[in-house]
Amino acid sequence: MDISISYVNEEGEDLLEPDFFRFYNIYYLQKNEDSGEFERIKAGKNQHSFYLDQETNRYALRVFPNREFIDGKSTTLIEDHRDNKDTLRVQGYNEGRGSIAERIWYNGELVWETAPNPPRRYFTITKSSL
């Protein structure tokens, strides 16, 4: 399962264009089996990428969210170059080798759900800058 996110500023400018973009770090919030505490685990480079979305003509961040579901939810942290940390929470479950998303929250706001949206998990976030 992948999720695509475009970032724009209040003027609608694409914040992932090379003129604006710096970098992102992706972390998975996972429960330590020994301590029971949650830890940030840096996601591998193959767990996110950037691309030019053909439908919107905007750059997008493609994230493969955390597949460790606890009580039906997983948490992925998105950190930008200014140490801002955004939270991507997915309600879903693992089925075989894949994951199924039912709902997605970005910083606590519901941004996507299975119905009535199409299967494409894409949304746009407005920020002042990255």
Backbone bond lengths (Angstrom), bond angles and torsions (degrees), N, CA, C in turn:
res aa  C-N    CA-C-N  psi(-1)  N-CA   C-N-CA  omega(-1)  CA-C   N-CA-C  phi
1 M - - - 1.444 - - 1.521 108.34 -
2 D 1.299 116.21 132.02 1.451 120.37 175.42 1.519 109.20 -126.09
3 I 1.327 114.57 155.51 1.456 123.15 179.26 1.518 106.63 -128.74
4 S 1.338 116.79 134.03 1.454 121.19 179.10 1.521 109.95 -112.98
5 I 1.342 114.86 133.10 1.463 121.20 -176.54 1.526 108.64 -128.62
6 S 1.329 116.28 127.39 1.459 121.53 170.31 1.514 107.77 -101.93
7 Y 1.322 116.69 146.06 1.462 122.11 177.39 1.511 108.76 -120.04
8 V 1.331 116.11 129.22 1.461 121.74 176.63 1.522 108.36 -130.07
9 N 1.349 116.27 157.91 1.458 119.59 173.46 1.528 108.91 -92.99
10 E 1.336 116.79 -176.75 1.457 121.07 -176.07 1.531 112.59 -61.57
11 E 1.325 117.03 -24.36 1.467 121.58 178.59 1.526 112.08 -86.92
12 G 1.322 117.20 -0.78 1.461 121.25 -179.93 1.513 114.42 84.94
13 E 1.348 117.44 8.61 1.457 120.59 179.55 1.522 109.87 -74.91
14 D 1.304 115.75 140.72 1.462 123.30 -178.56 1.523 109.44 -73.41
15 L 1.334 117.31 111.91 1.464 121.24 -177.81 1.521 113.58 -78.65
16 L 1.313 118.05 -6.07 1.461 119.79 176.47 1.527 112.50 -98.42
17 E 1.340 116.66 1.15 1.467 118.61 173.93 1.520 108.52 -63.85
18 P 1.315 117.48 151.67 1.472 120.09 -177.26 1.527 114.48 -54.01
19 D 1.344 118.97 -28.10 1.466 120.61 179.17 1.523 112.57 -67.36
20 F 1.325 117.91 -29.35 1.454 122.16 -177.14 1.528 112.71 -101.97
21 F 1.312 116.26 -34.87 1.461 122.41 -166.78 1.523 113.02 -71.00
22 R 1.343 116.10 140.32 1.460 122.17 174.31 1.526 109.31 -117.23
23 F 1.317 118.01 -80.66 1.463 119.99 176.52 1.525 110.33 -164.70
24 Y 1.306 114.24 166.03 1.459 122.82 175.79 1.511 109.47 -133.74
25 N 1.326 115.80 150.33 1.452 123.01 167.71 1.518 107.12 -119.64
26 I 1.291 116.62 140.30 1.454 122.29 179.56 1.526 107.76 -115.68
27 Y 1.339 116.14 130.49 1.458 122.21 179.49 1.520 109.36 -126.74
28 Y 1.310 115.57 147.31 1.453 121.91 172.48 1.522 107.60 -104.46
29 L 1.317 117.01 136.32 1.445 121.71 174.28 1.523 106.93 -91.39
30 Q 1.331 115.93 114.35 1.462 120.62 -176.01 1.521 110.72 -127.88
31 K 1.312 115.17 148.02 1.461 121.24 -178.27 1.527 109.29 -86.99
32 N 1.328 115.89 127.46 1.452 121.73 176.25 1.524 108.15 -74.14
33 E 1.319 116.33 123.43 1.464 120.31 -176.18 1.523 112.68 -64.22
34 D 1.333 117.70 -31.92 1.461 120.40 -178.04 1.530 112.30 -78.13
35 S 1.331 116.34 -49.71 1.468 120.09 -174.49 1.527 113.08 -91.12
36 G 1.338 116.93 -23.38 1.463 119.91 -175.11 1.514 113.08 80.90
37 E 1.339 117.02 -3.38 1.467 121.79 179.46 1.527 110.11 -81.98
38 F 1.338 115.84 155.22 1.459 120.26 176.48 1.519 109.57 -90.04
39 E 1.335 115.57 139.95 1.462 122.08 -179.06 1.519 109.48 -129.15
40 R 1.336 114.91 149.43 1.463 120.32 173.60 1.521 107.94 -86.49
41 I 1.320 116.58 125.41 1.459 122.34 177.48 1.530 106.94 -117.47
42 K 1.328 116.93 123.04 1.460 119.54 -178.60 1.519 109.94 -66.57
43 A 1.332 115.59 129.27 1.461 121.03 179.25 1.520 109.50 -73.13
44 G 1.306 116.16 149.03 1.457 121.02 177.47 1.517 111.95 -66.02
45 K 1.317 116.32 158.20 1.469 120.72 -179.53 1.521 112.21 -60.46
46 N 1.321 117.10 -25.00 1.456 119.96 179.65 1.528 111.71 -81.61
47 Q 1.337 118.12 1.76 1.458 121.77 -179.69 1.530 112.83 -95.99
48 H 1.327 117.51 2.07 1.462 121.35 173.64 1.525 109.33 -157.51
49 S 1.321 114.79 156.25 1.466 120.66 178.65 1.518 108.58 -159.73
50 F 1.313 116.38 171.66 1.454 122.53 177.59 1.519 108.54 -121.25
51 Y 1.325 116.50 146.02 1.459 120.07 179.03 1.520 109.28 -155.26
52 L 1.312 116.47 162.67 1.462 122.38 175.22 1.516 107.16 -91.74
53 D 1.333 116.38 114.08 1.459 121.64 -178.77 1.526 108.74 -74.49
54 Q 1.317 116.51 122.39 1.455 121.62 -175.82 1.532 112.81 -70.00
55 E 1.337 117.48 -32.12 1.466 120.35 -178.36 1.516 112.61 -71.49
56 T 1.330 117.64 -37.20 1.470 121.19 -176.45 1.524 113.08 -105.23
57 N 1.326 117.73 -12.81 1.457 123.97 -175.65 1.541 111.02 59.34
58 R 1.332 115.69 33.01 1.460 122.54 175.61 1.522 108.88 -121.66
59 Y 1.329 114.34 154.01 1.459 118.62 172.82 1.527 108.44 -74.00
60 A 1.319 116.40 149.27 1.456 121.15 -179.29 1.520 109.73 -138.60
61 L 1.316 114.08 150.55 1.457 122.73 172.97 1.525 106.53 -96.36
62 R 1.319 116.53 119.14 1.467 121.25 176.25 1.526 107.39 -98.16
63 V 1.325 115.95 120.91 1.460 122.61 -177.91 1.523 108.99 -118.00
64 F 1.319 115.55 134.80 1.460 121.14 169.58 1.518 105.05 -99.32
65 P 1.342 117.48 101.33 1.461 120.04 -172.00 1.520 113.31 -67.50
66 N 1.308 113.40 166.48 1.451 122.94 177.83 1.525 109.83 -51.95
67 R 1.330 117.10 131.43 1.468 121.56 179.08 1.518 112.06 -95.72
68 E 1.322 117.51 2.47 1.462 120.57 177.97 1.528 108.40 -89.54
69 F 1.334 115.61 101.70 1.457 121.47 -179.30 1.523 109.31 -93.07
70 I 1.329 115.77 126.26 1.454 122.17 175.74 1.520 106.33 -117.75
71 D 1.318 116.05 121.21 1.467 121.89 -174.42 1.528 110.71 54.51
72 G 1.338 115.91 37.12 1.456 121.19 175.66 1.514 115.57 80.57
73 K 1.354 118.25 7.44 1.464 120.53 -179.84 1.520 110.38 -133.18
74 S 1.330 114.94 148.30 1.463 120.59 174.00 1.521 108.05 -126.05
75 T 1.337 115.70 155.77 1.460 120.45 -178.00 1.522 110.06 -127.20
76 T 1.336 114.69 131.51 1.453 122.77 175.57 1.521 106.90 -124.44
77 L 1.329 117.06 134.81 1.460 121.82 178.77 1.523 109.21 -105.00
78 I 1.326 115.85 136.20 1.461 122.22 179.07 1.528 106.59 -116.83
79 E 1.318 116.08 116.92 1.469 121.55 -176.30 1.526 109.18 -113.41
80 D 1.328 116.90 129.46 1.463 119.11 178.57 1.529 110.25 -97.29
81 H 1.332 116.13 -178.34 1.465 120.85 -174.41 1.531 113.14 -67.29
82 R 1.332 117.83 -13.50 1.470 120.73 178.21 1.528 111.40 -97.70
83 D 1.336 117.29 13.41 1.465 123.90 -179.28 1.522 112.95 67.43
84 N 1.327 117.84 19.28 1.465 120.78 170.80 1.515 107.36 -74.65
85 K 1.318 116.11 133.83 1.464 120.19 179.69 1.515 109.02 -117.33
86 D 1.312 116.12 119.95 1.455 122.96 176.18 1.520 108.12 -104.90
87 T 1.319 115.91 150.92 1.458 121.55 -177.29 1.514 110.60 -111.86
88 L 1.312 114.95 126.55 1.459 122.79 175.18 1.522 106.27 -110.50
89 R 1.323 116.27 112.95 1.468 120.42 -178.92 1.524 108.36 -114.53
90 V 1.320 114.77 130.43 1.463 121.43 -178.18 1.516 109.17 -117.12
91 Q 1.326 116.02 128.97 1.461 121.10 169.91 1.510 106.15 -96.19
92 G 1.308 116.70 124.81 1.459 119.66 -178.26 1.510 110.79 179.11
93 Y 1.323 114.64 -153.85 1.462 119.94 -177.80 1.520 108.86 -162.91
94 N 1.336 115.10 162.12 1.461 122.24 175.92 1.520 108.35 -92.07
95 E 1.311 114.85 138.10 1.458 120.48 176.19 1.517 107.61 -135.50
96 G 1.309 116.41 107.89 1.458 119.86 -177.31 1.517 110.15 63.93
97 R 1.321 116.54 -127.47 1.463 121.10 -179.00 1.519 112.95 -88.94
98 G 1.340 117.02 -3.94 1.454 119.99 -177.51 1.513 112.78 -118.70
99 S 1.319 114.72 171.73 1.458 121.84 176.95 1.517 108.70 -117.53
100 I 1.318 115.74 149.97 1.455 122.24 178.77 1.527 107.72 -117.47
101 A 1.339 117.08 127.55 1.461 121.85 176.29 1.517 109.32 -100.01
102 E 1.323 115.54 136.08 1.459 121.41 175.47 1.526 110.87 -107.79
103 R 1.338 115.82 -38.71 1.465 121.63 178.68 1.524 108.44 -146.01
104 I 1.353 114.92 151.34 1.462 120.88 178.29 1.529 108.52 -134.09
105 W 1.345 115.60 131.53 1.461 122.11 175.31 1.518 108.37 -115.28
106 Y 1.325 116.11 141.19 1.460 122.43 174.60 1.525 106.24 -119.78
107 N 1.321 116.75 115.63 1.469 122.58 -175.33 1.524 111.71 50.17
108 G 1.322 115.83 42.33 1.458 121.42 175.36 1.515 115.77 85.52
109 E 1.326 118.02 -6.51 1.462 121.41 -179.88 1.527 109.58 -101.01
110 L 1.318 116.02 127.68 1.462 120.48 177.92 1.529 108.57 -66.01
111 V 1.354 116.85 120.62 1.462 120.58 -176.55 1.527 112.93 -116.88
112 W 1.342 116.82 -12.89 1.468 119.89 -179.36 1.518 108.71 -159.98
113 E 1.320 116.15 141.49 1.458 120.77 170.12 1.513 108.98 -147.26
114 T 1.313 115.47 157.84 1.461 121.82 -172.58 1.513 112.28 -52.52
115 A 1.302 117.61 -52.38 1.462 120.61 179.70 1.514 108.21 -113.23
116 P 1.278 120.18 135.07 1.450 129.77 9.21 1.524 113.24 -96.29
117 N 1.329 118.12 9.81 1.466 120.99 -175.64 1.525 112.35 -71.43
118 P 1.326 115.64 153.03 1.472 118.94 174.73 1.524 110.06 -69.68
119 P 1.323 116.48 167.94 1.467 119.60 -176.87 1.526 114.38 -62.43
120 R 1.323 117.75 -18.12 1.458 120.13 -179.06 1.530 109.70 -69.44
121 R 1.327 116.14 120.65 1.460 121.46 -179.12 1.531 108.54 -94.70
122 Y 1.333 115.16 83.58 1.467 122.51 -176.99 1.513 107.83 -135.51
123 F 1.329 116.33 134.95 1.457 120.10 174.61 1.516 109.41 -152.72
124 T 1.336 115.59 165.20 1.458 122.67 -177.88 1.516 109.47 -115.86
125 I 1.328 115.93 135.93 1.462 123.67 177.71 1.522 108.54 -113.86
126 T 1.328 116.55 132.62 1.462 121.25 176.90 1.535 108.55 -97.44
127 K 1.341 115.44 128.09 1.468 122.36 179.13 1.518 107.95 -134.81
128 S 1.321 116.55 159.15 1.457 119.04 177.65 1.531 110.06 -69.93
129 S 1.303 116.73 -39.25 1.475 122.29 176.65 1.510 107.79 -170.77
130 L 1.315 115.24 173.09 1.473 120.34 177.36 1.511 109.07 -112.43
